């Protein structure tokens, strides 16, 4: 392991193993911002599940995805099994035998370990800031700071929340491994707030999260940063070859309950209103497996529309060929990256209120977009978008440029940096 010798200030960015996702896009934006400010970026990928040991067959894929973020130096901290087994009991005692599922994830992250030579390399760097992604990597971040920074030095810490994890964990029915039961939202939130209170500045990626945490931690400093889309992603799609077949309606979704519920609502409530128009529909991503197993009647009825996961080159050409991107969301937390992607690409977009969740709706409305929550309104909006493509595309571009552009994100991140650096 070679040292990263530098006289420039260093920011250590800590994040979970979420390559090629909305979280990865946000972390890439962080790296670009800090570089623009003259920082050297060191990214540390922290395993947050006990299965993510170095011999895990997915670990190499995780490494490849994280390396694509493009930090100046990237390190990986897989789970140390011995440390995990010890901390499992130590953490249980630390929480007075009342630890939550969130506490479990935090201690799991703490049991991830960097090689000794990496620790020594980081210790030689002029670390000016630590930027933590997700509260469940905070335990690791604090331990790393104690290992690499002199006790009398103050290194500010920014924590980017990404979501209200208490609601997310409760919503997906997360089991508490200590109690083998479900935690209440209140207990999970108590744990989450206690961790967040340990950071100097909190960055939130949606209006809802910003308002929620600001009301519960009024003494902390809060900054709203709207997610942005990697410009390379946009340029690659613009430069991709045009698919021979145009796609009237495109939905891109992973295997999540909100995506499953969205497609259920769309095919049961909306599609019958426009089926006679014979629009071509493509549903891309792993959501097809979830629909196949949990909504077999819908899957069989509309099977030709489900194409499943596709290669990145094919995804680019599919996006390019799409005449309209639709997001019939009826649930979900955080902010919808798929909505922001469609706006960044200048695609006509039709979504419900949940598709615009966490966004400043006053600015969205000013750009010429609005939510459509009834089946008839949603159907009418699709017909209108496909009949007035240029106008609809222009509205998407205005919304992206005013709310989600890299310039807007950088301005907000600069404010967070100034707050963290001030006494």
N, C-alpha and C positions, 0 to 999 in steps of 0.2 A: 504494500500500500504506500503510494507516494504522498508526500505532504502537499497541501494546497497552500503554498507560501503566498502571502499577499499583505500589502500594507493598506489595502482598502477595507472599509468596514464590512463586516460579514453579517448576513442575516441567516439564521438557521430556521428553515421551514420544516415543520413536522406534520406529517399527514398519514392517513390510513391507506391500505392497499386497494384503492379504487381506480384502477386505470381505465381509460377510455369511457368516461362517464361524465355526468354533470359536475361531480366533485372534482374530477381531473381537470376539467375546463377552468374551474374557478382557481385551482392551485397553479395552473399554468399562467393565469392572469396575474397572480401574486408574484411569480418569478419575473415576469416581464416588467411589472411595476418596479420592483426593487432594483432590477438591473438599470432601469431608466434613471433611478436616483443615485446610481454609482455604487450600489452594494454588490458584493460577491455573494452568490446564492448557494447555500448548502442545504440540500433536501434530504431528510431522513424519513424513510418509509417504515412505519411501525405496524407490526402485526397486532391485530386486536381480537383474534380468535385463536383458541388453544390448538387448533389443527394446523395453523400456519407456521410449522417448523420448517427448517431449511430443506428437509427431505420431501416435503409436500410436493406432489407433481405439478401443482399450480404455481409454485413459487417462482419458477422461471418466467412464466407468462406475466406474473405480477411485476417482476423485475423489468421485463421488456416494456410493459406499459408505462411504468413510472419513469423509466429512462427517457421516454418520449416527451416528458414535461420539459426537458432541456435545462435543468439547473446546472450551474458550474461544476458542482460535485454532488453525486447522489450516493447515499449509503442506505443499507438495508438492515433492519433489526427484526429477525425472526424470533419466534417464541423460544425461550430457553426452558425446556421441560422441567428441569430440576428447580429452577427459580419459580416456575408456575406452581408447582406442587407446594412449595414452601409458602409462597404469598397467598395461596388459596386460604390457608388457615390464619396467617398473620392478618390479612385484610378482614377476615370474618371477626376476629377479636377486636381489631381497630374500630370496626363499626358496631361494637357492642352486640354482636350476634343479630343485628337487624339490618344487615347490608341489603341493598336492592340489586336488581338485575343490572342497573347502570353502574353501580359500584363494582360489580363483577367484571364488566367490560373494561372499566378503568384499571382495575388491578391486573387484568390480563395484558393490557398494554404495558403496564409497568414491568411485567415479566419478560417482555421482549428485550433482547440484548444485542448491543453492537460489539463487534470484535475489539479487543484491547488496543490494537494498533490504530483503529479508527478513533477511539476515544482520545488517544494520545495526539493524533493528528488534529482533531477538532480543538483540543486544549491549547494548541499553539496559535490559534486564529484570533484575530481581534473581533470578537463577537459583540455586535452592537445591539442586536435585537433577536428575539425568538418569536416566531409566528406559528401558532398552534392551530391546526385544523381539527375541528370536532372535539367536544369535551372529553371523549373517551381516550384521546391521546395525551391528555394533560398530565396524568400520572407519570408517564414516560418522560415528558418534557421537563417536568420539575426535577426528576432524578438525574436526567442528563445535565441540566444546569448545575446541579450540585457537584457533578463529576468534572466539569470542564471550566468552571468559572471560579475565580478566587472569591472567598467569602465576603470580602469587603468591597467587591465590585457590584454595581447595580446594573443588571441587564433587564430592560423593560420587556414585557410580554404582551403580545396581542393575541387574543383568542377569537377565532372565527367560528361562529356557532353552527352554521349550515342548516339548522332545523331546531325545533323544540323537541329534543330527544325524548322527554318524558311522554309526550303525546304519541310520538312515533313508536316507541317501544310498547306502550300500552295498546296502541291500535293494532299492532301485529301480534298481540298475545304473547309477548316475550315471557318465558318462564324464568323465574329466579332460581338459579342452580343451587343456591344454599337452602332455600325453603321448599323448592319444587312446587311452588305456587305462583300466582300472579300478584304483582305489586299494584297498589292503587296508583292512580295518576298523581295524587298528592304526595305520596312517599317518593315516587320517582322524581317529581319536581323538586322536592326538598333536597334530594341528592344533587340534582343538576345545578340548582342555584348555589349550593355550597361550593361546588367546584368553580363555577363561573366567577364567584366573588374573589377568587385568588388571582385574577388577571388584571392588568392595568387598564386595558381598553378592550371592549367587546365589539366585534364587527358582525353585523347581521346581513343576511342576503335577501331578506324580504321585508316589506313594510309591516306585515303581521308579526314577524319575529321581533323586529325592532320595537314595536309598540308593546309587545308582550313582556319582553325582558326589561325594557326601560321602566315599566310600571312596577316591576317586582324587585329590581335592583336600581333604585333611583340614585344611589350614591356613586354608581359606576359611570364610566364614560362610554357612550354608545355611538356607533357610527353605522349608517346604512350604506351598503355597497351593492348596487344592482349587478348581478352576474352579467358577464359579457361572453361573446363567442370568439374563439380563436380565429383570427383573420386568415390563417392558413387553411382552416376548414372551409371557410367561405370561398376563398380563391380557388381551392382544389375542385370544388363543385362547379364553380363558374367555368373552369377550364376543362371539365370532364366532357367526354363525348356525349352527344344527345342520344338518349335511348330511342330506338325506332318506334316504340309505342308510347304515346303520351299517357300519363296517369291523371285522371280527373281528380281523384281524391286519395290522399296519402295519409296514413297514420303510422307512426313509428313508435314502438313501445316495447319495453322489457317485460319480464314476467312478474308483474306486481298486481295486487288486488285492485288498486285504483284504475289501472289500465283495463283489467278484466271487466270491472263495473262500467267503465266508460263504453266499451264495445257492446255490452249487454243493453245499455240504455239506447245506444245508437241504432242497433239492429232491431230492437223491439219497438222503439218509439218514433225514431226519425226516419229510418230507411223506407218504411212503408209509404211515407208521404212523397218520396221522390223516386221510388223504384222504377216507375214507368219511364223515367228519363234515361235509364240504362247507362248511368255514369260508370266509368271504369274505376274500381276501388282496389287499392293495394294496402295490405296491413303487414308491415315489416317488423321483424324482431321476435324475441322469444315469447312474447305474449301469446303466440299461436298455440304453444303447448299448454299453457294455462287454460285458454278457452277450450281447447280440445278435451281436456280432462274434466273441467268443472262446468262447462256449458256445451255439452256434446250436441244438443239439438241445433244451437246457433252455429256451431262449427260445421256441422254437416250441411246445413242449409246454405252457408256462404263460404264453403271450403275453398273455391277458386280464388277468393280474395286474400287468403292467408298464405304468405310466401315464406314466413319464418325468417330466421337470421340469414343475412346475405353478406357476401364479402364487401369490404370497404369500397372497392372500385365500383361494384354494382350499386351500393348504396348511394354513392355520389351521382351516378347517372340516373338513378331513380328519383333522387331529390331534384335533379335538374329537369327531369321530364314531368314532374308534378305540376299540375295546374292549380291545385289548392291543397293546403295542409289543414286537416281538421283535428280538433281535440275535444271530443264530447265528454269531458271529465265531469264526474258527479261527486268525486271525493279526492282526497290528496292533501299532503302537508308540504310545508316549505314553499318553494317556487318551482314552476314548471320550466325546465331547460328546453323541452321540446317546443314550447311556445316561442321562447327566445330564439332558438335555432331557425324556426320558420320566418320570424321577423328579420333576422340577420340576413337570410337568403333572399329577402324581398318577395316571398311567396304570399299570394292571397291566403288569408288565414281566417278560419271560423272556429271559435271556441266558446265554451260556457264560462260562467264566473269562476269556476274552479280551475279552468285553464289559465286564467289571469290571476290566480291566487298570489298574494304577496306583492303585487305590482301596484304602482301609483296610478289608480284608475283615472284620476283627473287628467294626467298626461296622456294616457292611452286613449281616452275619449277625444282629447284635443287633436290627436294624430288622425282621427277618423275611424277608429276601431271601437267595437263595443261587444259586450257579452250577450250571448243568446241562450237562455236557459229553458225555454219551453220547446217541446219537439217541433211545433210549427215554426217558431222563430228561427230555430237552428236550421230547419229544412229550407226556409225562405232565404236565409243568409248564404247557404251553399249555392242555391240557384243564382243569387245575385252576384256572388263572388266569381262564379264561372262565366257569367254573362258580361261582367265588367272587370276583366282580369287586370287591365292596366291600372284602373283606379284602385282596386283592392291591393295590388302589389305596391303602389305608391304609399298607401296608408301604412302598410307593414314597414316600409323603409323609414318613414317619418317616425313611427313609434320606436324603432330600434335606435335610430340616430339620436333621438331626444332623451331616451331613458337608459339604454343598454350599451351604448358605444364604449369603446376602450377609453376614450378621453373622459367620459363621465365617470367610469369606474376608477380611473387613475386619480381624478380629482378627489373622490371620496377616500381613497386609500391614502392619499397624501395628508388628508386631515387626520386620519387615524394615526399615521406615523408621527405627526407633529404632537398629538396628544400623548402618545406613548413616550416620546422623547423628552417631554417637558417634565419638570419636577413634580 
